[in-house]
């Protein structure tokens, strides 16, 4: 169990507020019971795996752990065009052409498409290696959580996926944790106006 605290972003007080919690002045940050602060999502995942080994953060198989960690690291450091053209807004559904408009050029569109193809390839690799139904295997793990925002983006921007990836997306959205996340997003009172474009 943990207590989640939300710091409204894009506000005059955000920089000062986040500095009291996170040495990097970025989120997310995990504060342990002893006051230790762990920032960055990769470090948080490893900390959870160490402190709560039964949480199932990583697959039991060493081979699958290596694949899952590699996929998380790639997600963490890559896919900049997907992030740029598909800002994460779980409350809105856009026309399939919206991300292309945000791309701004045919070259940028092709870069986005290449990143989407790579994401699908990663999912296929992990699903085949783990046997599914999740990237981690029988139960969803940290690598599934890492790609949950991507699934949310693909849904919001009507990105189509190959059959195996589409089935994986559907399974992920049926998880109670996903439903809880979407319900929280729907009731979120804080709005970042620059991401509130519609259509």
PyMOL commands that place a pseudoatom at each C-alpha (Angstrom):
pseudoatom trace, name=CA, resn=UNK, resi=1, chain=A, elem=C, hetatm=0, pos=[0.000, 0.000, 0.000]
pseudoatom trace, name=CA, resn=UNK, resi=2, chain=A, elem=C, hetatm=0, pos=[1.127, 3.525, -0.694]
pseudoatom trace, name=CA, resn=UNK, resi=3, chain=A, elem=C, hetatm=0, pos=[-0.229, 7.035, -0.554]
pseudoatom trace, name=CA, resn=UNK, resi=4, chain=A, elem=C, hetatm=0, pos=[-0.274, 8.931, -3.830]
pseudoatom trace, name=CA, resn=UNK, resi=5, chain=A, elem=C, hetatm=0, pos=[0.183, 12.681, -3.811]
pseudoatom trace, name=CA, resn=UNK, resi=6, chain=A, elem=C, hetatm=0, pos=[-0.605, 14.753, -6.869]
pseudoatom trace, name=CA, resn=UNK, resi=7, chain=A, elem=C, hetatm=0, pos=[1.331, 17.930, -7.602]
pseudoatom trace, name=CA, resn=UNK, resi=8, chain=A, elem=C, hetatm=0, pos=[-0.522, 20.004, -10.217]
pseudoatom trace, name=CA, resn=UNK, resi=9, chain=A, elem=C, hetatm=0, pos=[1.843, 20.644, -13.098]
pseudoatom trace, name=CA, resn=UNK, resi=10, chain=A, elem=C, hetatm=0, pos=[2.046, 23.755, -15.277]
pseudoatom trace, name=CA, resn=UNK, resi=11, chain=A, elem=C, hetatm=0, pos=[1.350, 25.961, -12.255]
pseudoatom trace, name=CA, resn=UNK, resi=12, chain=A, elem=C, hetatm=0, pos=[3.430, 28.774, -10.720]
pseudoatom trace, name=CA, resn=UNK, resi=13, chain=A, elem=C, hetatm=0, pos=[4.068, 26.701, -7.591]
pseudoatom trace, name=CA, resn=UNK, resi=14, chain=A, elem=C, hetatm=0, pos=[5.016, 23.412, -9.262]
pseudoatom trace, name=CA, resn=UNK, resi=15, chain=A, elem=C, hetatm=0, pos=[8.776, 23.980, -9.331]
pseudoatom trace, name=CA, resn=UNK, resi=16, chain=A, elem=C, hetatm=0, pos=[8.886, 24.781, -5.632]
pseudoatom trace, name=CA, resn=UNK, resi=17, chain=A, elem=C, hetatm=0, pos=[6.423, 22.026, -4.728]
pseudoatom trace, name=CA, resn=UNK, resi=18, chain=A, elem=C, hetatm=0, pos=[8.230, 19.263, -6.597]
pseudoatom trace, name=CA, resn=UNK, resi=19, chain=A, elem=C, hetatm=0, pos=[11.614, 20.350, -5.233]
pseudoatom trace, name=CA, resn=UNK, resi=20, chain=A, elem=C, hetatm=0, pos=[10.441, 19.488, -1.713]
pseudoatom trace, name=CA, resn=UNK, resi=21, chain=A, elem=C, hetatm=0, pos=[9.851, 15.896, -2.786]
pseudoatom trace, name=CA, resn=UNK, resi=22, chain=A, elem=C, hetatm=0, pos=[12.209, 15.105, -5.646]
pseudoatom trace, name=CA, resn=UNK, resi=23, chain=A, elem=C, hetatm=0, pos=[15.951, 15.882, -5.811]
pseudoatom trace, name=CA, resn=UNK, resi=24, chain=A, elem=C, hetatm=0, pos=[15.706, 15.858, -9.610]
pseudoatom trace, name=CA, resn=UNK, resi=25, chain=A, elem=C, hetatm=0, pos=[12.687, 18.202, -9.485]
pseudoatom trace, name=CA, resn=UNK, resi=26, chain=A, elem=C, hetatm=0, pos=[10.822, 15.719, -11.644]
pseudoatom trace, name=CA, resn=UNK, resi=27, chain=A, elem=C, hetatm=0, pos=[8.136, 13.115, -11.112]
pseudoatom trace, name=CA, resn=UNK, resi=28, chain=A, elem=C, hetatm=0, pos=[7.553, 10.361, -10.285]
pseudoatom trace, name=CA, resn=UNK, resi=29, chain=A, elem=C, hetatm=0, pos=[9.327, 10.056, -6.970]
pseudoatom trace, name=CA, resn=UNK, resi=30, chain=A, elem=C, hetatm=0, pos=[8.908, 7.372, -4.306]
pseudoatom trace, name=CA, resn=UNK, resi=31, chain=A, elem=C, hetatm=0, pos=[9.441, 8.304, -0.664]
pseudoatom trace, name=CA, resn=UNK, resi=32, chain=A, elem=C, hetatm=0, pos=[10.051, 5.266, 1.534]
pseudoatom trace, name=CA, resn=UNK, resi=33, chain=A, elem=C, hetatm=0, pos=[9.070, 4.952, 5.183]
pseudoatom trace, name=CA, resn=UNK, resi=34, chain=A, elem=C, hetatm=0, pos=[12.607, 5.815, 6.280]
pseudoatom trace, name=CA, resn=UNK, resi=35, chain=A, elem=C, hetatm=0, pos=[12.507, 9.022, 4.256]
pseudoatom trace, name=CA, resn=UNK, resi=36, chain=A, elem=C, hetatm=0, pos=[14.674, 7.775, 1.404]
pseudoatom trace, name=CA, resn=UNK, resi=37, chain=A, elem=C, hetatm=0, pos=[13.676, 9.391, -1.873]
pseudoatom trace, name=CA, resn=UNK, resi=38, chain=A, elem=C, hetatm=0, pos=[13.865, 7.345, -5.054]
pseudoatom trace, name=CA, resn=UNK, resi=39, chain=A, elem=C, hetatm=0, pos=[13.316, 9.284, -8.251]
pseudoatom trace, name=CA, resn=UNK, resi=40, chain=A, elem=C, hetatm=0, pos=[12.946, 8.122, -11.848]
pseudoatom trace, name=CA, resn=UNK, resi=41, chain=A, elem=C, hetatm=0, pos=[10.555, 5.347, -12.827]
pseudoatom trace, name=CA, resn=UNK, resi=42, chain=A, elem=C, hetatm=0, pos=[13.284, 2.790, -13.577]
pseudoatom trace, name=CA, resn=UNK, resi=43, chain=A, elem=C, hetatm=0, pos=[14.878, 3.273, -10.163]
pseudoatom trace, name=CA, resn=UNK, resi=44, chain=A, elem=C, hetatm=0, pos=[11.466, 3.079, -8.523]
pseudoatom trace, name=CA, resn=UNK, resi=45, chain=A, elem=C, hetatm=0, pos=[10.769, -0.260, -10.196]
pseudoatom trace, name=CA, resn=UNK, resi=46, chain=A, elem=C, hetatm=0, pos=[14.070, -1.723, -9.065]
pseudoatom trace, name=CA, resn=UNK, resi=47, chain=A, elem=C, hetatm=0, pos=[13.462, -0.469, -5.526]
pseudoatom trace, name=CA, resn=UNK, resi=48, chain=A, elem=C, hetatm=0, pos=[10.033, -2.083, -5.404]
pseudoatom trace, name=CA, resn=UNK, resi=49, chain=A, elem=C, hetatm=0, pos=[11.541, -5.334, -6.685]
pseudoatom trace, name=CA, resn=UNK, resi=50, chain=A, elem=C, hetatm=0, pos=[14.155, -5.263, -3.910]
pseudoatom trace, name=CA, resn=UNK, resi=51, chain=A, elem=C, hetatm=0, pos=[11.918, -4.178, -1.040]
pseudoatom trace, name=CA, resn=UNK, resi=52, chain=A, elem=C, hetatm=0, pos=[8.880, -6.250, -1.995]
pseudoatom trace, name=CA, resn=UNK, resi=53, chain=A, elem=C, hetatm=0, pos=[10.195, -9.265, -3.945]
pseudoatom trace, name=CA, resn=UNK, resi=54, chain=A, elem=C, hetatm=0, pos=[6.783, -10.948, -3.980]
pseudoatom trace, name=CA, resn=UNK, resi=55, chain=A, elem=C, hetatm=0, pos=[5.237, -8.027, -5.857]
pseudoatom trace, name=CA, resn=UNK, resi=56, chain=A, elem=C, hetatm=0, pos=[6.116, -9.632, -9.177]
pseudoatom trace, name=CA, resn=UNK, resi=57, chain=A, elem=C, hetatm=0, pos=[7.769, -6.549, -10.633]
pseudoatom trace, name=CA, resn=UNK, resi=58, chain=A, elem=C, hetatm=0, pos=[9.970, -8.610, -12.952]
pseudoatom trace, name=CA, resn=UNK, resi=59, chain=A, elem=C, hetatm=0, pos=[9.389, -12.069, -14.467]
pseudoatom trace, name=CA, resn=UNK, resi=60, chain=A, elem=C, hetatm=0, pos=[10.865, -15.055, -12.621]
pseudoatom trace, name=CA, resn=UNK, resi=61, chain=A, elem=C, hetatm=0, pos=[12.793, -16.230, -15.676]
pseudoatom trace, name=CA, resn=UNK, resi=62, chain=A, elem=C, hetatm=0, pos=[16.214, -14.609, -15.995]
pseudoatom trace, name=CA, resn=UNK, resi=63, chain=A, elem=C, hetatm=0, pos=[15.831, -14.449, -19.779]
pseudoatom trace, name=CA, resn=UNK, resi=64, chain=A, elem=C, hetatm=0, pos=[12.470, -12.711, -19.487]
pseudoatom trace, name=CA, resn=UNK, resi=65, chain=A, elem=C, hetatm=0, pos=[13.835, -10.315, -16.873]
pseudoatom trace, name=CA, resn=UNK, resi=66, chain=A, elem=C, hetatm=0, pos=[16.553, -9.255, -19.281]
pseudoatom trace, name=CA, resn=UNK, resi=67, chain=A, elem=C, hetatm=0, pos=[14.033, -8.712, -22.056]
pseudoatom trace, name=CA, resn=UNK, resi=68, chain=A, elem=C, hetatm=0, pos=[11.645, -6.836, -19.768]
pseudoatom trace, name=CA, resn=UNK, resi=69, chain=A, elem=C, hetatm=0, pos=[14.378, -4.573, -18.430]
pseudoatom trace, name=CA, resn=UNK, resi=70, chain=A, elem=C, hetatm=0, pos=[15.617, -3.861, -21.949]
pseudoatom trace, name=CA, resn=UNK, resi=71, chain=A, elem=C, hetatm=0, pos=[12.100, -2.994, -23.110]
pseudoatom trace, name=CA, resn=UNK, resi=72, chain=A, elem=C, hetatm=0, pos=[11.566, -0.694, -20.125]
pseudoatom trace, name=CA, resn=UNK, resi=73, chain=A, elem=C, hetatm=0, pos=[14.880, 1.033, -20.760]
pseudoatom trace, name=CA, resn=UNK, resi=74, chain=A, elem=C, hetatm=0, pos=[14.025, 1.522, -24.432]
pseudoatom trace, name=CA, resn=UNK, resi=75, chain=A, elem=C, hetatm=0, pos=[10.615, 2.887, -23.520]
pseudoatom trace, name=CA, resn=UNK, resi=76, chain=A, elem=C, hetatm=0, pos=[12.240, 5.186, -20.992]
pseudoatom trace, name=CA, resn=UNK, resi=77, chain=A, elem=C, hetatm=0, pos=[14.769, 6.682, -23.402]
pseudoatom trace, name=CA, resn=UNK, resi=78, chain=A, elem=C, hetatm=0, pos=[13.080, 6.459, -26.797]
pseudoatom trace, name=CA, resn=UNK, resi=79, chain=A, elem=C, hetatm=0, pos=[9.901, 7.113, -28.765]
pseudoatom trace, name=CA, resn=UNK, resi=80, chain=A, elem=C, hetatm=0, pos=[10.255, 10.884, -28.612]
pseudoatom trace, name=CA, resn=UNK, resi=81, chain=A, elem=C, hetatm=0, pos=[8.101, 11.421, -31.696]
pseudoatom trace, name=CA, resn=UNK, resi=82, chain=A, elem=C, hetatm=0, pos=[5.240, 9.374, -30.267]
pseudoatom trace, name=CA, resn=UNK, resi=83, chain=A, elem=C, hetatm=0, pos=[5.433, 11.445, -27.096]
pseudoatom trace, name=CA, resn=UNK, resi=84, chain=A, elem=C, hetatm=0, pos=[5.535, 14.701, -29.064]
pseudoatom trace, name=CA, resn=UNK, resi=85, chain=A, elem=C, hetatm=0, pos=[2.669, 13.972, -31.432]
pseudoatom trace, name=CA, resn=UNK, resi=86, chain=A, elem=C, hetatm=0, pos=[0.475, 12.037, -29.002]
pseudoatom trace, name=CA, resn=UNK, resi=87, chain=A, elem=C, hetatm=0, pos=[0.451, 13.930, -25.694]
pseudoatom trace, name=CA, resn=UNK, resi=88, chain=A, elem=C, hetatm=0, pos=[-1.078, 11.665, -23.065]
pseudoatom trace, name=CA, resn=UNK, resi=89, chain=A, elem=C, hetatm=0, pos=[-4.671, 12.706, -22.405]
pseudoatom trace, name=CA, resn=UNK, resi=90, chain=A, elem=C, hetatm=0, pos=[-6.736, 9.711, -21.346]
pseudoatom trace, name=CA, resn=UNK, resi=91, chain=A, elem=C, hetatm=0, pos=[-9.969, 11.704, -21.167]
pseudoatom trace, name=CA, resn=UNK, resi=92, chain=A, elem=C, hetatm=0, pos=[-10.151, 12.553, -24.869]
pseudoatom trace, name=CA, resn=UNK, resi=93, chain=A, elem=C, hetatm=0, pos=[-10.569, 10.616, -28.103]
pseudoatom trace, name=CA, resn=UNK, resi=94, chain=A, elem=C, hetatm=0, pos=[-9.107, 12.205, -31.217]
pseudoatom trace, name=CA, resn=UNK, resi=95, chain=A, elem=C, hetatm=0, pos=[-9.680, 11.699, -34.908]
pseudoatom trace, name=CA, resn=UNK, resi=96, chain=A, elem=C, hetatm=0, pos=[-7.177, 9.253, -36.457]
pseudoatom trace, name=CA, resn=UNK, resi=97, chain=A, elem=C, hetatm=0, pos=[-5.622, 12.164, -38.352]
pseudoatom trace, name=CA, resn=UNK, resi=98, chain=A, elem=C, hetatm=0, pos=[-4.931, 14.270, -35.261]
pseudoatom trace, name=CA, resn=UNK, resi=99, chain=A, elem=C, hetatm=0, pos=[-1.437, 12.983, -34.527]
pseudoatom trace, name=CA, resn=UNK, resi=100, chain=A, elem=C, hetatm=0, pos=[-0.491, 13.513, -38.171]
pseudoatom trace, name=CA, resn=UNK, resi=101, chain=A, elem=C, hetatm=0, pos=[-1.492, 17.156, -37.863]
pseudoatom trace, name=CA, resn=UNK, resi=102, chain=A, elem=C, hetatm=0, pos=[0.686, 17.469, -34.775]
pseudoatom trace, name=CA, resn=UNK, resi=103, chain=A, elem=C, hetatm=0, pos=[3.580, 15.776, -36.567]
pseudoatom trace, name=CA, resn=UNK, resi=104, chain=A, elem=C, hetatm=0, pos=[3.735, 18.716, -38.929]
pseudoatom trace, name=CA, resn=UNK, resi=105, chain=A, elem=C, hetatm=0, pos=[5.504, 17.117, -41.896]
pseudoatom trace, name=CA, resn=UNK, resi=106, chain=A, elem=C, hetatm=0, pos=[5.606, 13.887, -43.908]
pseudoatom trace, name=CA, resn=UNK, resi=107, chain=A, elem=C, hetatm=0, pos=[9.079, 13.184, -42.536]
pseudoatom trace, name=CA, resn=UNK, resi=108, chain=A, elem=C, hetatm=0, pos=[7.844, 13.499, -38.961]
pseudoatom trace, name=CA, resn=UNK, resi=109, chain=A, elem=C, hetatm=0, pos=[4.866, 11.269, -39.757]
pseudoatom trace, name=CA, resn=UNK, resi=110, chain=A, elem=C, hetatm=0, pos=[7.213, 8.571, -41.015]
pseudoatom trace, name=CA, resn=UNK, resi=111, chain=A, elem=C, hetatm=0, pos=[9.295, 8.897, -37.847]
pseudoatom trace, name=CA, resn=UNK, resi=112, chain=A, elem=C, hetatm=0, pos=[6.172, 8.377, -35.731]
pseudoatom trace, name=CA, resn=UNK, resi=113, chain=A, elem=C, hetatm=0, pos=[5.132, 5.376, -37.800]
pseudoatom trace, name=CA, resn=UNK, resi=114, chain=A, elem=C, hetatm=0, pos=[8.591, 3.842, -37.371]
pseudoatom trace, name=CA, resn=UNK, resi=115, chain=A, elem=C, hetatm=0, pos=[8.364, 4.264, -33.600]
pseudoatom trace, name=CA, resn=UNK, resi=116, chain=A, elem=C, hetatm=0, pos=[4.873, 2.741, -33.528]
pseudoatom trace, name=CA, resn=UNK, resi=117, chain=A, elem=C, hetatm=0, pos=[6.166, -0.226, -35.533]
pseudoatom trace, name=CA, resn=UNK, resi=118, chain=A, elem=C, hetatm=0, pos=[9.037, -0.637, -33.081]
pseudoatom trace, name=CA, resn=UNK, resi=119, chain=A, elem=C, hetatm=0, pos=[6.655, -0.602, -30.115]
pseudoatom trace, name=CA, resn=UNK, resi=120, chain=A, elem=C, hetatm=0, pos=[4.529, -3.287, -31.749]
pseudoatom trace, name=CA, resn=UNK, resi=121, chain=A, elem=C, hetatm=0, pos=[7.663, -5.340, -32.429]
pseudoatom trace, name=CA, resn=UNK, resi=122, chain=A, elem=C, hetatm=0, pos=[8.682, -5.073, -28.779]
pseudoatom trace, name=CA, resn=UNK, resi=123, chain=A, elem=C, hetatm=0, pos=[5.275, -6.276, -27.647]
pseudoatom trace, name=CA, resn=UNK, resi=124, chain=A, elem=C, hetatm=0, pos=[5.388, -9.206, -30.069]
pseudoatom trace, name=CA, resn=UNK, resi=125, chain=A, elem=C, hetatm=0, pos=[8.864, -10.197, -28.901]
pseudoatom trace, name=CA, resn=UNK, resi=126, chain=A, elem=C, hetatm=0, pos=[7.855, -10.144, -25.241]
pseudoatom trace, name=CA, resn=UNK, resi=127, chain=A, elem=C, hetatm=0, pos=[4.531, -11.896, -25.789]
pseudoatom trace, name=CA, resn=UNK, resi=128, chain=A, elem=C, hetatm=0, pos=[6.224, -14.680, -27.731]
pseudoatom trace, name=CA, resn=UNK, resi=129, chain=A, elem=C, hetatm=0, pos=[9.031, -15.034, -25.195]
pseudoatom trace, name=CA, resn=UNK, resi=130, chain=A, elem=C, hetatm=0, pos=[6.739, -14.991, -22.158]
pseudoatom trace, name=CA, resn=UNK, resi=131, chain=A, elem=C, hetatm=0, pos=[3.844, -16.922, -23.644]
pseudoatom trace, name=CA, resn=UNK, resi=132, chain=A, elem=C, hetatm=0, pos=[1.496, -14.104, -22.630]
pseudoatom trace, name=CA, resn=UNK, resi=133, chain=A, elem=C, hetatm=0, pos=[-1.131, -13.050, -21.949]
pseudoatom trace, name=CA, resn=UNK, resi=134, chain=A, elem=C, hetatm=0, pos=[0.956, -10.103, -20.710]
pseudoatom trace, name=CA, resn=UNK, resi=135, chain=A, elem=C, hetatm=0, pos=[4.422, -8.915, -21.600]
pseudoatom trace, name=CA, resn=UNK, resi=136, chain=A, elem=C, hetatm=0, pos=[5.652, -10.353, -18.301]
pseudoatom trace, name=CA, resn=UNK, resi=137, chain=A, elem=C, hetatm=0, pos=[3.832, -13.635, -18.769]
pseudoatom trace, name=CA, resn=UNK, resi=138, chain=A, elem=C, hetatm=0, pos=[0.826, -14.907, -16.833]
pseudoatom trace, name=CA, resn=UNK, resi=139, chain=A, elem=C, hetatm=0, pos=[0.494, -11.748, -14.752]
pseudoatom trace, name=CA, resn=UNK, resi=140, chain=A, elem=C, hetatm=0, pos=[1.112, -8.128, -15.614]
pseudoatom trace, name=CA, resn=UNK, resi=141, chain=A, elem=C, hetatm=0, pos=[4.394, -6.728, -14.325]
pseudoatom trace, name=CA, resn=UNK, resi=142, chain=A, elem=C, hetatm=0, pos=[6.471, -3.589, -14.455]
pseudoatom trace, name=CA, resn=UNK, resi=143, chain=A, elem=C, hetatm=0, pos=[7.078, -3.780, -18.193]
pseudoatom trace, name=CA, resn=UNK, resi=144, chain=A, elem=C, hetatm=0, pos=[3.309, -3.799, -18.736]
pseudoatom trace, name=CA, resn=UNK, resi=145, chain=A, elem=C, hetatm=0, pos=[2.978, -0.770, -16.474]
pseudoatom trace, name=CA, resn=UNK, resi=146, chain=A, elem=C, hetatm=0, pos=[5.720, 0.962, -18.459]
pseudoatom trace, name=CA, resn=UNK, resi=147, chain=A, elem=C, hetatm=0, pos=[3.799, 0.537, -21.695]
pseudoatom trace, name=CA, resn=UNK, resi=148, chain=A, elem=C, hetatm=0, pos=[0.376, 1.383, -20.226]
pseudoatom trace, name=CA, resn=UNK, resi=149, chain=A, elem=C, hetatm=0, pos=[0.737, 5.091, -21.135]
pseudoatom trace, name=CA, resn=UNK, resi=150, chain=A, elem=C, hetatm=0, pos=[1.564, 4.029, -24.697]
pseudoatom trace, name=CA, resn=UNK, resi=151, chain=A, elem=C, hetatm=0, pos=[-1.595, 1.935, -24.848]
pseudoatom trace, name=CA, resn=UNK, resi=152, chain=A, elem=C, hetatm=0, pos=[-3.531, 4.934, -23.542]
pseudoatom trace, name=CA, resn=UNK, resi=153, chain=A, elem=C, hetatm=0, pos=[-2.020, 7.118, -26.268]
pseudoatom trace, name=CA, resn=UNK, resi=154, chain=A, elem=C, hetatm=0, pos=[-2.828, 4.572, -28.980]
pseudoatom trace, name=CA, resn=UNK, resi=155, chain=A, elem=C, hetatm=0, pos=[-6.436, 4.460, -27.797]
pseudoatom trace, name=CA, resn=UNK, resi=156, chain=A, elem=C, hetatm=0, pos=[-6.760, 8.247, -27.596]
pseudoatom trace, name=CA, resn=UNK, resi=157, chain=A, elem=C, hetatm=0, pos=[-5.277, 8.796, -31.054]
pseudoatom trace, name=CA, resn=UNK, resi=158, chain=A, elem=C, hetatm=0, pos=[-6.974, 5.814, -32.731]
pseudoatom trace, name=CA, resn=UNK, resi=159, chain=A, elem=C, hetatm=0, pos=[-3.712, 4.074, -33.597]
pseudoatom trace, name=CA, resn=UNK, resi=160, chain=A, elem=C, hetatm=0, pos=[-4.360, 0.646, -35.072]
pseudoatom trace, name=CA, resn=UNK, resi=161, chain=A, elem=C, hetatm=0, pos=[-2.321, -2.359, -33.969]
pseudoatom trace, name=CA, resn=UNK, resi=162, chain=A, elem=C, hetatm=0, pos=[-1.647, -5.795, -35.487]
pseudoatom trace, name=CA, resn=UNK, resi=163, chain=A, elem=C, hetatm=0, pos=[-3.877, -8.550, -34.153]
pseudoatom trace, name=CA, resn=UNK, resi=164, chain=A, elem=C, hetatm=0, pos=[-1.527, -9.786, -31.426]
pseudoatom trace, name=CA, resn=UNK, resi=165, chain=A, elem=C, hetatm=0, pos=[-0.791, -6.265, -30.204]
pseudoatom trace, name=CA, resn=UNK, resi=166, chain=A, elem=C, hetatm=0, pos=[-4.471, -5.294, -30.397]
pseudoatom trace, name=CA, resn=UNK, resi=167, chain=A, elem=C, hetatm=0, pos=[-5.402, -8.321, -28.287]
pseudoatom trace, name=CA, resn=UNK, resi=168, chain=A, elem=C, hetatm=0, pos=[-2.714, -7.393, -25.775]
pseudoatom trace, name=CA, resn=UNK, resi=169, chain=A, elem=C, hetatm=0, pos=[-4.065, -3.834, -25.591]
pseudoatom trace, name=CA, resn=UNK, resi=170, chain=A, elem=C, hetatm=0, pos=[-7.537, -5.201, -24.894]
pseudoatom trace, name=CA, resn=UNK, resi=171, chain=A, elem=C, hetatm=0, pos=[-6.291, -7.499, -22.120]
pseudoatom trace, name=CA, resn=UNK, resi=172, chain=A, elem=C, hetatm=0, pos=[-4.405, -4.664, -20.468]
pseudoatom trace, name=CA, resn=UNK, resi=173, chain=A, elem=C, hetatm=0, pos=[-7.459, -2.401, -20.449]
pseudoatom trace, name=CA, resn=UNK, resi=174, chain=A, elem=C, hetatm=0, pos=[-9.488, -5.091, -18.675]
pseudoatom trace, name=CA, resn=UNK, resi=175, chain=A, elem=C, hetatm=0, pos=[-7.198, -5.124, -15.645]
pseudoatom trace, name=CA, resn=UNK, resi=176, chain=A, elem=C, hetatm=0, pos=[-8.636, -3.612, -12.433]
pseudoatom trace, name=CA, resn=UNK, resi=177, chain=A, elem=C, hetatm=0, pos=[-5.513, -1.461, -12.132]
pseudoatom trace, name=CA, resn=UNK, resi=178, chain=A, elem=C, hetatm=0, pos=[-6.185, 0.010, -15.582]
pseudoatom trace, name=CA, resn=UNK, resi=179, chain=A, elem=C, hetatm=0, pos=[-9.813, 0.711, -14.718]
pseudoatom trace, name=CA, resn=UNK, resi=180, chain=A, elem=C, hetatm=0, pos=[-8.759, 2.416, -11.504]
pseudoatom trace, name=CA, resn=UNK, resi=181, chain=A, elem=C, hetatm=0, pos=[-6.234, 4.533, -13.412]
pseudoatom trace, name=CA, resn=UNK, resi=182, chain=A, elem=C, hetatm=0, pos=[-8.798, 5.596, -16.032]
pseudoatom trace, name=CA, resn=UNK, resi=183, chain=A, elem=C, hetatm=0, pos=[-11.372, 6.426, -13.368]
pseudoatom trace, name=CA, resn=UNK, resi=184, chain=A, elem=C, hetatm=0, pos=[-8.802, 8.586, -11.600]
pseudoatom trace, name=CA, resn=UNK, resi=185, chain=A, elem=C, hetatm=0, pos=[-7.985, 10.326, -14.889]
pseudoatom trace, name=CA, resn=UNK, resi=186, chain=A, elem=C, hetatm=0, pos=[-11.660, 11.001, -15.561]
pseudoatom trace, name=CA, resn=UNK, resi=187, chain=A, elem=C, hetatm=0, pos=[-12.089, 12.663, -12.170]
pseudoatom trace, name=CA, resn=UNK, resi=188, chain=A, elem=C, hetatm=0, pos=[-8.792, 14.573, -12.235]
pseudoatom trace, name=CA, resn=UNK, resi=189, chain=A, elem=C, hetatm=0, pos=[-9.592, 18.260, -11.548]
pseudoatom trace, name=CA, resn=UNK, resi=190, chain=A, elem=C, hetatm=0, pos=[-6.255, 19.608, -12.780]
pseudoatom trace, name=CA, resn=UNK, resi=191, chain=A, elem=C, hetatm=0, pos=[-5.985, 20.492, -16.459]
pseudoatom trace, name=CA, resn=UNK, resi=192, chain=A, elem=C, hetatm=0, pos=[-2.924, 21.367, -18.550]
pseudoatom trace, name=CA, resn=UNK, resi=193, chain=A, elem=C, hetatm=0, pos=[-4.450, 23.679, -21.106]
pseudoatom trace, name=CA, resn=UNK, resi=194, chain=A, elem=C, hetatm=0, pos=[-1.845, 23.198, -23.823]
pseudoatom trace, name=CA, resn=UNK, resi=195, chain=A, elem=C, hetatm=0, pos=[-2.895, 19.551, -24.069]
pseudoatom trace, name=CA, resn=UNK, resi=196, chain=A, elem=C, hetatm=0, pos=[-6.613, 20.269, -24.194]
pseudoatom trace, name=CA, resn=UNK, resi=197, chain=A, elem=C, hetatm=0, pos=[-6.913, 20.379, -27.973]
pseudoatom trace, name=CA, resn=UNK, resi=198, chain=A, elem=C, hetatm=0, pos=[-9.821, 18.484, -29.447]
pseudoatom trace, name=CA, resn=UNK, resi=199, chain=A, elem=C, hetatm=0, pos=[-10.916, 16.946, -32.693]
for i in range(1, 199): cmd.bond("trace and resi %d" % i, "trace and resi %d" % (i + 1))
show_as sticks, trace
zoom trace
